[in-house]
Structure formats: structure tokens, C-alpha cells
Amino acid sequence: MKKRRFIQNALVMTAATFLMRTIGTLFQVYLSNRIGAEGIGLFQLTSSVYLLAVTLSTSGISLAVTRIVSEEMALNNPLAAKSAFRRCLLLSLMLGMLAGGLLLWGGRWLGTVILGDARTVPALRLLSFGLPFLATASVMRGYFLGLQKPIQSISGDAIEQLAMMVLTIPLLTLFLPKGLEAACCALVIGSAVSEAVSCLYSGFLCLRSRLPSSGKIPRGMNRRIGGIALPIAVSNYFRSLLTTLENVLVPPSLKRYGASEGEALSQYGLVKGMAMPILMLPAAAMSAFASLLVPEVASARAIGDKKKIDFIVNKCFQATLQFSFWVTGIFLCFGQEIGSAFYRDPRVGSTLLILTPLVPLLYLDQIVDSILKGLNQQLSSMKYNTMDSILRVLLIWILIPIWGMKGYLVMFFCGTIFNAGLSINRLIVVSRVHFQTLRWVIGPVASIAASCLLVCSLVSCPLVLRIGLVTGIYFFLLRLTGSLKREDLEWGKRIFSKSRPKAD
């Protein structure tokens, strides 16, 4: 029954997250068409520093509360889970206020000296007011994930996104005639207020989800929280600093290549703010599933259920690779049309085609990272992420002044392959999973290649129908090649059957 509940929770979160990501991507398209690639580039530049402040206020704490709550509930000790949640909530509030104060106080220096664009200063200062709300809300959502209540967690995100759109559209209409600086302020005001609304909503849900006071609080709770949160926090601080440096270096490096300020921001916004959201839209299915893997794997590890961990790892590898190869085929065949359907800029489709070969690694890395954290391997993730960030900064510094945006794309390829390769290898070593190359890679690749070639060469119909035909043929070929076996389908049916599923 627990396995059935896990899959059902995963499907609920997948559907909700995919819907939210789709709406968010469409909203990003709306913004791009309103303020242009240069405006999106300016907002992405502002966000790069803001994300550093977010990292300071949230890193590691949400994961700590998810891990500890799931482990203690698995051991039937709700009092310890409640204690961990309260301590993490207080810590996140303090860090959120600290990060907000630093952003408010140092906004001018960050905007003019670090970002090199005074237009970002008002937006940075406005964003500081939302940080305490964002920090505490992230802990509340981690708490709900630890309790295996994904609907409460995902609904907070949905409220935030809905509030942001409702607020931003009229604000943008009011501020846009005053220039890109004012438009950027409209976006961040909507973001800050929506974070406050989401925090209040999540707090209300927490009051309705009180745990009983049975059990006992083990010694060393603060040390336990620190043992989980601190390595991730240090890693994320360093990586976020490097990521901010990476984002800050791109526009001036493009200028050194010969682009004007407007062209540099436009090219940067094209990749980060327009092509990447489309490329990662299908990954919403994976990210929702990944968020549930941390408490699920952590609880299995807490009670020593090796069989359950093996089952999760095998199913995740199989499902993620089969899904990501399908997405890769769709983008390779129809990327130009998909880009044109979202944006008026034909460069988006071309950029999408260039980035598409990285889809399997990008998607798989999300799942692998979550499983490693559930297996208490966050130090390995910290090491790989830090090494990846250093590599990216060095490649930006060296390649972009020589090759322009081609250098940025080379950097992105190298960083993705490096990070994902190390993480996947670590999971294989730790879990001792037998990587089934024929079933997980060769079969799906051959199936999607045959499906795309058949549809693209023989069928002429609307885009949606062609994608549907590719999907149907791909599923048929997966069954034909044995990549998707009968027991996989029967296991999926058992999840929703009224009878108790048999052990796998």
C-alpha cells in the first residue's frame, strides 16, 4: 500500500507540476513578447544575484526538514519530526531576514559594480522584501514532502504562481511605457508579493496539519539538522556564487567578443530566458517525481529496506531514460516548429535544436541528484556541483570572448556532461545497480529514431497529430524491442487496483 501511495503521490505531483510549468512557460512567452529578448536578459541578470540571496536563506534547510521528518515518521516518532520542523522554520526565518537585509543594503553596489547595469538596482532592492517569506515557505513545503503530503506542498507553489501572474500583468501594463527598468520592477514586485501570499497559505496549512506529541526528541537534533543542511548549504553558497559569477560574466564577455550591450543582453535572454524554459518544460514530470524521491529513499534507508531502494533506482533509470529519449526525438524533429509556436523569434527554434542532445543527461541528473540526497550522499553532490561550476566559469572566461554565444553553448555542453556523468557513476557505485544498456538506452534510442523517421518522411499533418503519431509508434516499438515489458505495465496497473499489490 505504501508503494501504491508513493506512485499515486508522484502522479498527482507530476500532473500538477507539469500544468504549472506549462502555465509558467506560457507566461514567460507572454513576458518575452512584451519586453523582448533584451528585457528578459535584464531580468535574468537581476535574477542571478537574487538567486544567490535565495540560496543564502534556504540552502539545505528544506532538504533537512524533509529528510528528518520522513525518517522520524518512518520510525513512528512524530514528536521528533515536529521538533525538527520548528527548528528549521526558525532558522530559515533568520536567514531569510539576513539575506533580505543584505540585498536591500547592498543593492546599489551589486547592481552597479557586480552586474554593471544600474537599471537592476531598484529591482534588487524590491526583491529583498520577499526573501523571509520565501525562506519560511520552502521549509513548510519540505515539511509536507516529509509527511508525504504532496498536494499541500505543490498547492503552495500553485498559489505563488497564480498570484504572481495576476499581479504582474496589470503592473507590467502600467510600468512598461516607462522603460525596461520599470518593467523589471513590475516583475519583481509581483514576485515578492506572491511569495508573501504563498507563505501565508502554507502557514495556514501547517496549522491544520499538527502532528501528535507522541514519541521523544532524540539527542543531537541541532547537530543532525546541521549535518544535513550545512554541507549542502556550503556547497550551494559556493556554487550559487559561481553561478552568479557565470551569469554576470556572460554579457561582458559577449561585449569583448564585439556585441553591443543590447545585443549581449538579447543573446543571453534568448538562451536562458526563452529556449531553456521550453527545453525543460517536459522535465516538470521528472522534477515532481524527484521531489518525492528524497523522503521515499530516506525512509527506506532509515529502516534498512535495501530491496525497496533497488526497486526505486531501477525504475527511475528506466522511466527517466525512456521518457527523455522520447522528448529528445520530439525536439529534434519538431524543434523549429515548436520554437516558432511559442515565440516570434526564429532563433529560439535553432537554439532549441542545438541544446536538445543534452536532454537525457539534464533530465536524468535531476532524478539521480534526488536519490543521492536520499541515500545521504549530499557530500558527493556538493563536490560534483562545485567542480561543475568552476569548470563553467573558466570556460566562459576563455571561450565566449573568442567564439561568442557558440562558446557559451560549448560551455553548457561540457558542464552538463561533466556533472551528470559524475553523479550517475556515483549512484551506480553506491546502489550497485546493474545498468541495463540494451533495455534502457539502445532500445529506446532505436525506437524513437525509427518513429521520428517514419512520421517525418511519410506523414503531413498538424504538429500536434505528428507528435501524437510519434508517441504511439514509440510506445509500440518499446514493447516490440522488450524495452517496456509486460510486467512493467502490470506493475503500473497494480498500483491503482483495489487489491493490495504483491511485492516486487
C-alpha positions, 0 to 999 in steps of 0.5 A: 500500500505504501508503494501504491501511495508513493506512485499515486503521490508522484502522479498527482505531483507530476500532473500538477507540476507539469500544468504549472510549468506549462502555465509558467512557460506560457507566461514567460512567452507572454513576458518575452513578447512584451519586453523582448529578448533584451528585457528578459536578459535584464531580468535574468541578470537581476535574477542571478544575484537574487538567486544567490540571496535565495540560496543564502536563506534556504540552502539545505534547510528544506532538504533537512526538514524533509529528510528528518521528518520522513525518517522520524515518521518512518520510525513512528516518532512524530514528536521528533519530526515536529521538533525538527520542523520548528527548528528549521522554520526558525532558522530559515526565518533568520536567514531569510531576514539576513539575506533580505537585509543584505540585498536591500543594503547592498543593492546599489553596489551589486547592481552597479559594480557586480552586474554593471547595469544600474537599471537592476538596482531598484529591482534588487532592492524590491526583491529583498522584501520577499526573501523571509517569506520565501525562506519560511515557505520552502521549509513548510513545503519540505515539511509536507514532502516529509509527511508525504503530503504532496498536494499541500506542498505543490498547492503552495507553489500553485498559489505563488504562481497564480498570484504572481501572474495576476499581479504582474500583468496589470503592473507590467501594463502600467510600468512598461511605457516607462522603460525596461527598468520599470518593467523589471520592477513590475516583475519583481514586485509581483514576485515578492508579493506572491511569495508573501501570499504563498507563505501565508497559505502554507502557514495556514496549512501547517496549522491544520496539519499538527502532528501528535506529541507522541514519541521523544526528541532524540539527542543531537537534533541541532547537530543532525539538522546541521549535518544535513543542511550545512554541507549542502548549504556550503556547497550551494553558497559556493556554487550559487556564487559561481553561478552568479559569477557565470551569469554576470560574466556572460554579457561582458564577455559577449561585449569583448567578443564585439556585441553591443550591450543590447545585443549581449543582453538579447543573446543571453535572454534568448538562451536562458530566458526563452529556449531553456524554459521550453527545453525543460518544460517536459522535465516538470514530470521528472522534477515532481517525481524527484521531489518525492524521491528524497523522503521515499529513499530516506525512509527506506534507508532509515529502516534498512529496506535495501530491496525497496531502494533497488526497486526505486533506482531501477525504475527511475533509470528506466522511466527517466531514460525512456521518457527523455529519449522520447522528448529528445526525438520530439525536439529534434524533429519538431524543434523549429516548429515548436520554437516558432509556436511559442515565440516570434523569434526564429532563433529560439527554434535553432537554439532549441535544436542545438541544446536538445542532445543534452536532454537525457543527461539534464533530465536524468541528473535531476532524478539521480541528484534526488536519490543521492540526497536520499541515500545521504550522499549530499557530500558527493553532490556538493563536490560534483556541483562545485567542480561543475561550476568552476569548470563553467566559469573558466570556460566562459572566461576563455571561450565566449570572448573568442567564439561568442554565444557558440562558446557559451553553448560549448560551455553548457555542453561540457558542464552538463556532461561533466556533472551528470556523468559524475553523479550517475557513476556515483549512484551506480557505485553506491546502489550497485545497480546493474545498468541495463544498456540494451533495455534502457538506452539502445532500445529506446534510442532505436525506437524513437529514431525509427518513429521520428523517421517514419512520421517525418518522411511519410506523414503531413499533418498538424504538429500536434497529430505528428507528435501524437503519431510519434508517441504511439509508434514509440510506445509500440516499438518499446514493447516490440524491442522488450524495452517496456515489458509486460510486467512493467505495465502490470506493475503500473496497473497494480498500483491503482487496483483495489487489491493490495499489490504483491511485492516486487 
